[in-house]
Amino acid sequence: MAVEPAEEAVEALPDEDAAVASPGSVSASPGRASVRRSLPFRGLAPALERLRWPFAVYVSSRVVYLLVAVVASASQHWSVKHELSNWDGEWYRRVAGLGYPEHVLHIQNTLGFFPLYPMLMWLVQHTLLCSIFLAGILISGVGGFIATVLIQRLSAGWWGEEASRRAVLFFCFFPGSVVFSMVYSEGVLIPLVAGCLLALERRRWLLAGVLAAFATAVGPTAVAIIPACAVAALLEIRRRGWRDSRARKALIAPLMAPLGLIGFGVFLWTWTGSPFASYYAQHHEWSEKTNPLALVTLVLRLVNKSHFTGLYLHVNLNNVSGLIGAIFLAFALFLLVKARPHVSAPALVWTLAVGFLAVTSENVPPNPRMLITAFPVLIVVAYRFKGKAFYRLMAVSTTLLLAMSAASFVGTALRP
């Protein structure tokens, strides 16, 4: 009689457990089969959860920029399309639509702009059957979101999740983020560079080299990624020793990094007869020059040209923006150097190189667009400012965003 309860318990086993004992019965165990099928997607939910914050913040910032553009359009009688493709956007549209001239010209022309962003515009235009303008906006917008996600990952790796959330806020509502709502190449450049820095930190040398090579085909500022890759490789060789084959693989990144720039030069050589055609266009037709005393020149220019004429004070807003940006850059670099144990060496080198290009450029000072390109300075400021100080920082940044984006959208008073 004592055996009967045990026998009854065995008979009461669920069908799926009985099916395990009978390999021939496949249809009796749908539960376990569905679990096995769901295993590859177990990591999808956490990944989507991590995207919620950057997505919400980024979309909110784009809505703000769109509202500014609509209001500016109504008040100044400019079309929103014209606003969002103002400044360099018009030139990128010309490159995507018309290409490059076959000779070096002594007038402002499309040779002054690098090819990758216009090539993507052309590809998206013909794939989606949309206008070149819409293709440029889509690329900038999607690229800006990818950059935001990568900024969050970089900052989380340096200082944790809480700091990364502040970094996302500051990055998206920083005045320079206007380029992600315009036909500008930073929507391609910044995600490529941020992805490269992340790959270097994880010692994924081939991926870092590929991303760096594409970056150097976007614009001249991207040359700053070459020394960043070189420093990462040297540190890896120093850590492991030259005889370690894994250390020598680190050289892949700096060797591949300049390929985009070299490829553009080879194309220009065969197309126009000079590999330096783009440099000539920028140097002679746009007066882009490197001057170690560029900041001194900027201050003198601001002082000399800031004067009253009648009842009006005439001030070049680009000079004001550059001077304020230089002060912010110096402060942020000080914080970044102090935080060196947390910040990767390649990220620091990238920031220093971009900062050097900005403070020595006569026409492109450390304005918000250059500062957002040197994005580690934004990350470190967001990390250092906490609590009420961060809220005040965001209030100032958002106020500047509203005012400066309106001025950049309409007219030529303030370049992005």
Stockholm file with secondary structure:
# STOCKHOLM 1.0

chainA/1-416         MAVEPAEEAVEALPDEDAAVASPGSVSASPGRASVRRSLPFRGLAPALERLRWPFAVYVSSRVVYLLVAVVASASQHWSVKHELSNWDGEWYRRVAGLGYPEHVLHIQNTLGFFPLYPMLMWLVQHTLLCSIFLAGILISGVGGFIATVLIQRLSAGWWGEEASRRAVLFFCFFPGSVVFSMVYSEGVLIPLVAGCLLALERRRWLLAGVLAAFATAVGPTAVAIIPACAVAALLEIRRRGWRDSRARKALIAPLMAPLGLIGFGVFLWTWTGSPFASYYAQHHEWSEKTNPLALVTLVLRLVNKSHFTGLYLHVNLNNVSGLIGAIFLAFALFLLVKARPHVSAPALVWTLAVGFLAVTSENVPPNPRMLITAFPVLIVVAYRFKGKAFYRLMAVSTTLLLAMSAASFVGTALRP
#=GR chainA/1-416 SS CTTHHHHHHHHTSCHHHHHHHCTTCCTTCHHHHHHHHHGGGTTHHHHHHHHHHHHHHHHHHHHHHHHHHHHHHHHHTCCHHHHHTTTHHHHHHHHHHHCCCSSCCSSSCGGGSCSHHHHHHHHHHHHHTCCHHHHHHHHHHHHHHHHHHHHHHHHHHHHCHHHHHHHHHHHHTSGGGGGGGTTCTHHHHHHHHHHHHHHHHTTCHHHHHHHHHHHTTTCGGGGGHHHHHHHHHHHHHHHHCTTCHHHHGGGHHHHHTTHHHHHHHHHHHHHHSCTTHHHHIIIIISCCCBCTTHHHHHHHHHHHHCEEETTEEECCHHHHHHHHHHHHHHHHHHHHHHTTTTSCHHHHHHHHHHHHHHHTBSSSCSCHHHHHHTTHHHHHHHHHCCTHHHHHHHHHHHHHHHHHHHHHHSTTSSCC
#=GC SS_cons         CTTHHHHHHHHTSCHHHHHHHCTTCCTTCHHHHHHHHHGGGTTHHHHHHHHHHHHHHHHHHHHHHHHHHHHHHHHHTCCHHHHHTTTHHHHHHHHHHHCCCSSCCSSSCGGGSCSHHHHHHHHHHHHHTCCHHHHHHHHHHHHHHHHHHHHHHHHHHHHCHHHHHHHHHHHHTSGGGGGGGTTCTHHHHHHHHHHHHHHHHTTCHHHHHHHHHHHTTTCGGGGGHHHHHHHHHHHHHHHHCTTCHHHHGGGHHHHHTTHHHHHHHHHHHHHHSCTTHHHHIIIIISCCCBCTTHHHHHHHHHHHHCEEETTEEECCHHHHHHHHHHHHHHHHHHHHHHTTTTSCHHHHHHHHHHHHHHHTBSSSCSCHHHHHHTTHHHHHHHHHCCTHHHHHHHHHHHHHHHHHHHHHHSTTSSCC
//
